[in-house]
Amino acid sequence: MADSSFDIVSKVDKMEADNALHQAQKEVEQRYDFKNVGASIDYSGEKVLIKANSEERAKAILEVFEQKLIKRSISLRSLDAGEPFASGKEYRIEANFKNGIEQEAAKKISKLIRDEAPKSVKSQIQGDELRVSSKSRDDLQSAMALVKGADLDVAVQFVNFR
């Protein structure tokens, strides 16, 4: 019998992120406390750019955006938002989405699987994702549960379960 396997990846669904951004834009346009203060949220290339006339309002817009991401089941661990900074008369926050598992996080996940998963489970780093394989599908499912339960710095998804 061939080995069963799955991949651990960290990807953001672009369409869901776009939908969350558009919902946040609508709410910012309609909310009374954001009227006439130059509040906006939009894409600037690959980054999300938040603008407002005060630091507190910029943080409030970021909070609205985070709520919309949560509703669309996008983990906040995949959003990398900077601190508000002054740019002329307005405050800005730049945020971008993390795609792929960085080498350090991949090593941490691999070590976790090696130490705590059943012995038949093997993991290997392939670029920005991890391939986990074993002869037993039950062992793979316990490894999935282990990774889901771990407190990691990245949002992980499981794909290609065969």
N, C-alpha and C positions, 0 to 999 in steps of 0.2 A: 504494500500500500504506500502511495506517495505521501509526502509530508503535506499537511495542511498549513496555511499561512494567512496572515493579514498584515496590512501596512498601517502604521501610525503616522498620521500627517497632521499638519496645522495649516488649514486653509480657511479663507473667508469667502463665503458665497457672495460674489460681486453684485448680483441682482438684489439680494436681500439687503446688502449694505446700501445700495442705491435707494431702495424703497424706504429704509430707515432714515436716510438723509432727506429725502423728499417730504416725509412725514414731519420731520423736525423743522424743515423750512416752513411748511404750512403753519405749524404751531407757533413758530417765532413770528411769522407775519400777522397772525391773528390775535396773539396774546396782548392784553392791554399793557402789561408792564414792559413790553418790548417796543411799543409804538414810539416813533420819533426819537429813537436813541441810536440809530445807525446799526441796529443789531442784524446780523446775517450769518448764515452758515452755507458754505458752498464748497465745491471741489476746486482745488488749485493744482492742476496736474494730477498727480496720484495722491496728493494730500488733501485732507479736509481742513478748510480755513474758517475759523470762527472769528467774527469781528463784533465789537461792541464799544460803547463809549466809556465803560468802566470795567475794572477787573472782575467785580462781583457779577455783572451782567454776562460777561464772557463765560464765567464759570457756570452760570445758570443755563446758558445755551448749551454748553457741553453736557450738563446734567440732563437736559431734555433729549439730546442726541443719544446719550447712554441709555436712557429709558426706552427709546425707540429701538435701539439695538437689542436690548434684552427681550422686548416683545417679539422681535423677529428671530429669537433664539441664536443670537450671535454673542459669543462670550466676550466680556469686557477685557479678558486677558489678551485678546487679539488686537485691541485698540491701544495704540501707543500715543497718548496725548501729552504734549509738553505743558510747561507752565505759561500762564499769561504774560505777555511782554508788551511794552508800550511801543507803538509805531505811529509817530505823529500825535494826533489828538485821540487816537483810538487804541484799544487793547486787542491783541490777537492771540489766538491759540492755534497752533498747528498740530494736527493729529494724523497719523497714518495707520494702516492696518499691517500687522505682522503676518507674513506668509512664509511657511516653511519652519522647520524646527532647527534652531541654531545648534552648532556642534556641541556646545557645553550642555544644553538641555538634552540633546540626544544621548550624550554619554551618561547623564544622570538617569534617564529613563532606562537605558540599557543596563546600567548597574543595578537599578531597582529590580528589573526582571530577572537578572542573573542571581541576585541575592535572595529574593523572596518568592519568585514564581516556582512552579514545579520544575524538577531538574531536566525534564525532557524538552523544555521550552528554550529555544535559542533565538537571539536577536542580533541583527547586524544593521549598521548604519549605512544607508544608501543615499548620499547627497543630503537633501533636507528632509528625509523621511526615514523611518525605521521599518525593517521587515522582521516580523516575528513568526517563527515556524516551529512546528512540533508534529509528532505522529498522532497525538491525541487532540481531538477538537475540544474535549472537556478542559484539558490543560490550557489551551489557547483562550477559552472563555474565562478561566480563572485569572489568566494573565491580563485580559481586558479589564476585568473587575478590579484587579490590583492597580492598574494604571489609572482607571477612572477615579478610584478612591484616593490616589496619591495627591499630595498638595504640590502641584507643578506650577511653574511660571508661565507655561504656554497652554493655549487651548488645544486639545487634541481631538481628532476624529479617527475612527477606524474604518478603513476601506479595503476592498479586494479580499474579503474573507472567502477563502477557498479551502 
